[in-house]
Amino acid sequence: MEPHPIDEDANYLGSRKLLDKVAIISGGDSGIGRAVAIAYAKEGADIVIAYLCEDYDAKHTQARIEQLGRRCLLIKGDISDFSHCK
């Protein structure tokens, strides 16, 4: 994506409101979803990212979340496919 979206406010520290909660974010590998995933991680949540096919973006987001000291699980697949969701 050009230009690259701003996915993080470096000045935002978070207040641990989601400490030890788990957030499941569809499309969390890039764009607004990535920004939400990073913000939730800064609030203390572990993150599950459901994404379609952008492995590079998903791994980039996962690495940033892990840098913030939170866990991140990536689930690749089409969530409009019932068998995948099951």
C-alpha beads as a LAMMPS data file, in Angstrom:
LAMMPS data file: protein, C-alpha beads

86 atoms
85 bonds

1 atom types
1 bond types

-500.0 500.0 xlo xhi
-500.0 500.0 ylo yhi
-500.0 500.0 zlo zhi

Masses

1 110.0

Atoms # bond

1 1 1 0.000 0.000 0.000
2 1 1 1.414 3.356 -0.967
3 1 1 1.701 5.519 0.958
4 1 1 2.086 3.239 3.940
5 1 1 -0.633 3.870 6.519
6 1 1 0.295 5.158 9.937
7 1 1 -0.347 2.171 12.181
8 1 1 1.008 3.373 15.510
9 1 1 1.240 6.520 17.598
10 1 1 4.686 6.249 19.162
11 1 1 3.644 8.615 21.967
12 1 1 0.706 6.457 23.060
13 1 1 1.689 4.288 26.020
14 1 1 -1.594 2.646 27.051
15 1 1 -2.988 2.314 30.546
16 1 1 -3.230 -1.503 30.837
17 1 1 -7.062 -1.440 30.609
18 1 1 -7.007 -4.748 28.704
19 1 1 -4.320 -6.462 30.782
20 1 1 -4.398 -10.226 30.215
21 1 1 -7.488 -10.085 27.999
22 1 1 -7.501 -11.558 24.485
23 1 1 -8.630 -9.576 21.448
24 1 1 -9.593 -11.368 18.234
25 1 1 -9.155 -9.023 15.284
26 1 1 -10.133 -9.933 11.747
27 1 1 -7.974 -8.154 9.204
28 1 1 -5.480 -7.220 11.909
29 1 1 -2.518 -7.791 9.619
30 1 1 -2.585 -4.328 8.017
31 1 1 -4.174 -0.901 7.863
32 1 1 -6.767 -0.025 10.485
33 1 1 -6.736 -3.595 11.811
34 1 1 -2.995 -3.403 12.479
35 1 1 -3.434 -0.059 14.252
36 1 1 -6.152 -1.561 16.454
37 1 1 -4.043 -4.652 17.203
38 1 1 -1.070 -2.534 18.258
39 1 1 -3.213 -0.206 20.374
40 1 1 -4.869 -3.173 22.123
41 1 1 -1.456 -4.721 22.779
42 1 1 -0.318 -1.435 24.319
43 1 1 -3.363 -1.702 26.595
44 1 1 -2.152 -5.135 27.723
45 1 1 -4.158 -7.549 25.550
46 1 1 -2.831 -10.632 23.817
47 1 1 -3.920 -10.640 20.182
48 1 1 -5.359 -13.175 17.745
49 1 1 -5.209 -11.991 14.134
50 1 1 -7.431 -13.640 11.550
51 1 1 -6.199 -12.704 8.083
52 1 1 -6.743 -13.819 4.508
53 1 1 -3.391 -14.147 2.719
54 1 1 -0.872 -11.389 3.493
55 1 1 1.730 -13.417 5.400
56 1 1 4.384 -10.679 5.326
57 1 1 2.017 -8.078 6.802
58 1 1 0.735 -10.513 9.415
59 1 1 4.255 -11.434 10.556
60 1 1 5.203 -7.731 10.678
61 1 1 2.228 -7.012 12.955
62 1 1 2.959 -10.090 15.082
63 1 1 6.574 -8.989 15.567
64 1 1 5.507 -5.526 16.753
65 1 1 2.978 -6.957 19.206
66 1 1 5.610 -9.324 20.597
67 1 1 8.037 -6.387 20.939
68 1 1 5.394 -4.824 23.170
69 1 1 5.562 -7.905 25.413
70 1 1 2.260 -9.459 24.368
71 1 1 1.460 -12.743 22.636
72 1 1 0.114 -12.836 19.088
73 1 1 -1.471 -15.808 17.324
74 1 1 -1.895 -15.653 13.536
75 1 1 -4.741 -17.557 11.890
76 1 1 -4.619 -17.551 8.097
77 1 1 -7.806 -18.286 6.194
78 1 1 -11.071 -17.026 4.791
79 1 1 -13.504 -16.290 7.627
80 1 1 -16.377 -16.232 5.128
81 1 1 -15.751 -19.987 4.678
82 1 1 -17.773 -21.909 7.288
83 1 1 -15.379 -24.885 7.295
84 1 1 -12.452 -22.607 8.110
85 1 1 -14.301 -21.029 11.023
86 1 1 -15.396 -24.384 12.373

Bonds

1 1 1 2
2 1 2 3
3 1 3 4
4 1 4 5
5 1 5 6
6 1 6 7
7 1 7 8
8 1 8 9
9 1 9 10
10 1 10 11
11 1 11 12
12 1 12 13
13 1 13 14
14 1 14 15
15 1 15 16
16 1 16 17
17 1 17 18
18 1 18 19
19 1 19 20
20 1 20 21
21 1 21 22
22 1 22 23
23 1 23 24
24 1 24 25
25 1 25 26
26 1 26 27
27 1 27 28
28 1 28 29
29 1 29 30
30 1 30 31
31 1 31 32
32 1 32 33
33 1 33 34
34 1 34 35
35 1 35 36
36 1 36 37
37 1 37 38
38 1 38 39
39 1 39 40
40 1 40 41
41 1 41 42
42 1 42 43
43 1 43 44
44 1 44 45
45 1 45 46
46 1 46 47
47 1 47 48
48 1 48 49
49 1 49 50
50 1 50 51
51 1 51 52
52 1 52 53
53 1 53 54
54 1 54 55
55 1 55 56
56 1 56 57
57 1 57 58
58 1 58 59
59 1 59 60
60 1 60 61
61 1 61 62
62 1 62 63
63 1 63 64
64 1 64 65
65 1 65 66
66 1 66 67
67 1 67 68
68 1 68 69
69 1 69 70
70 1 70 71
71 1 71 72
72 1 72 73
73 1 73 74
74 1 74 75
75 1 75 76
76 1 76 77
77 1 77 78
78 1 78 79
79 1 79 80
80 1 80 81
81 1 81 82
82 1 82 83
83 1 83 84
84 1 84 85
85 1 85 86
